[in-house]
Every structure is written in structure tokens, then in C-alpha cells.
């Protein structure tokens, strides 16, 4: 794999968004390419800075808030055994 053929896959690899095969191919390339390895380190450092600056930017760290109150869909007598 050549640097030019990576395209957006390098960023997707850093974010864990690639298939197993593509991730393996990119990881092999990064292990042998100092230029791409340096770019990966820059991406990881930027991700860390963004997460530290505002954890809400990382949806995995954002607090879970319901959009609205949840009311039961089943009312009295809605389930009737017609058996």
C-alpha cells in the first residue's frame, strides 16, 4: 500500500472505523512508513486535545440525557387476552 492510496482511510483507521482487512492493511503500512506514522501521531494528539478541551465533542464521553419524558404506550386495558 502506498501513502497516496490511503486517502481518508488513515483518519478512519485512527478512529477505529475500518473493516478488519482495511485496518490490517493500514496498520502494516503505518508500521513501515515514518511519514504516515507521524501523521497518525498528530491525529491522535489532536483527538486527545479535543477530548480534553470539551468532552462533549466525544459522544462516548457525553452525558446521556433523554430527549423527552417517556410515557408508557400501554394504557389500562390495552392488553386483552382474546384467547
C-alpha positions as a Markdown table, in Angstrom:
| # | Residue | x | y | z |
|---|---|---|---|---|
| 1 | Unk | 0.0 | 0.0 | 0.0 |
| 2 | Unk | 1.3 | 3.5 | -0.9 |
| 3 | Unk | 0.7 | 6.7 | 1.0 |
| 4 | Unk | -1.2 | 8.2 | -1.9 |
| 5 | Unk | -3.6 | 5.2 | -1.9 |
| 6 | Unk | -4.6 | 5.6 | 1.8 |
| 7 | Unk | -6.7 | 8.7 | 1.3 |
| 8 | Unk | -9.2 | 9.1 | 4.1 |
| 9 | Unk | -8.5 | 5.6 | 5.4 |
| 10 | Unk | -5.7 | 6.9 | 7.6 |
| 11 | Unk | -8.1 | 9.0 | 9.6 |
| 12 | Unk | -10.7 | 6.3 | 9.6 |
| 13 | Unk | -8.1 | 3.9 | 11.0 |
| 14 | Unk | -7.2 | 6.2 | 13.8 |
| 15 | Unk | -10.9 | 6.5 | 14.6 |
| 16 | Unk | -11.4 | 2.7 | 14.5 |
| 17 | Unk | -13.9 | 2.9 | 11.6 |
| 18 | Unk | -12.3 | 0.4 | 9.2 |
| 19 | Unk | -13.1 | -3.2 | 8.4 |
| 20 | Unk | -10.6 | -5.7 | 9.9 |
| 21 | Unk | -8.9 | -6.2 | 6.5 |
| 22 | Unk | -8.5 | -2.4 | 5.8 |
| 23 | Unk | -7.3 | -1.8 | 9.4 |
| 24 | Unk | -4.7 | -4.6 | 9.0 |
| 25 | Unk | -3.5 | -3.1 | 5.6 |
| 26 | Unk | -3.3 | 0.4 | 7.0 |
| 27 | Unk | -1.5 | -0.8 | 10.2 |
| 28 | Unk | 1.1 | -2.6 | 8.2 |
| 29 | Unk | 1.7 | 0.5 | 6.1 |
| 30 | Unk | 1.9 | 2.8 | 9.1 |
| 31 | Unk | 4.4 | 0.4 | 10.8 |
| 32 | Unk | 6.7 | 0.7 | 7.8 |
| 33 | Unk | 6.2 | 4.4 | 6.8 |
| 34 | Unk | 7.6 | 7.1 | 9.1 |
| 35 | Unk | 5.7 | 9.8 | 7.3 |
| 36 | Unk | 2.3 | 8.2 | 7.8 |
| 37 | Unk | 3.3 | 7.1 | 11.4 |
| 38 | Unk | 4.0 | 10.8 | 12.2 |
| 39 | Unk | 0.6 | 11.8 | 10.7 |
| 40 | Unk | -1.1 | 9.2 | 12.8 |
| 41 | Unk | 0.6 | 10.6 | 15.9 |
| 42 | Unk | -0.6 | 14.1 | 15.0 |
| 43 | Unk | -4.1 | 12.9 | 14.6 |
| 44 | Unk | -4.1 | 11.1 | 17.9 |
| 45 | Unk | -2.6 | 14.1 | 19.7 |
| 46 | Unk | -5.3 | 16.3 | 18.2 |
| 47 | Unk | -8.1 | 13.9 | 19.2 |
| 48 | Unk | -6.7 | 13.8 | 22.8 |
| 49 | Unk | -6.6 | 17.6 | 22.9 |
| 50 | Unk | -10.1 | 18.0 | 21.6 |
| 51 | Unk | -11.4 | 15.4 | 24.1 |
| 52 | Unk | -9.7 | 17.1 | 27.0 |
| 53 | Unk | -10.9 | 20.5 | 25.9 |
| 54 | Unk | -14.5 | 19.6 | 25.6 |
| 55 | Unk | -15.6 | 16.0 | 26.5 |
| 56 | Unk | -19.0 | 16.6 | 24.8 |
| 57 | Unk | -17.2 | 16.5 | 21.5 |
| 58 | Unk | -16.6 | 12.8 | 22.1 |
| 59 | Unk | -20.0 | 11.2 | 22.0 |
| 60 | Unk | -18.8 | 8.4 | 24.2 |
| 61 | Unk | -18.0 | 10.8 | 27.0 |
| 62 | Unk | -21.1 | 12.9 | 26.7 |
| 63 | Unk | -23.7 | 12.5 | 29.4 |
| 64 | Unk | -26.8 | 10.7 | 28.4 |
| 65 | Unk | -29.9 | 12.9 | 28.5 |
| 66 | Unk | -33.3 | 11.8 | 27.4 |
| 67 | Unk | -34.8 | 13.9 | 24.7 |
| 68 | Unk | -38.2 | 14.0 | 26.4 |
| 69 | Unk | -40.0 | 12.2 | 29.1 |
| 70 | Unk | -41.0 | 8.7 | 28.2 |
| 71 | Unk | -44.6 | 7.7 | 28.9 |
| 72 | Unk | -45.9 | 4.2 | 28.7 |
| 73 | Unk | -47.5 | 3.2 | 25.5 |
| 74 | Unk | -49.7 | 0.6 | 27.2 |
| 75 | Unk | -52.8 | 2.1 | 28.8 |
| 76 | Unk | -55.2 | 0.4 | 31.1 |
| 77 | Unk | -56.9 | -2.5 | 29.3 |
| 78 | Unk | -54.8 | -2.2 | 26.2 |
| 79 | Unk | -53.6 | -5.8 | 26.6 |
| 80 | Unk | -56.6 | -8.0 | 26.4 |
| 81 | Unk | -56.3 | -11.8 | 26.1 |
| 82 | Unk | -58.8 | -12.7 | 23.5 |
| 83 | Unk | -57.6 | -16.3 | 23.8 |
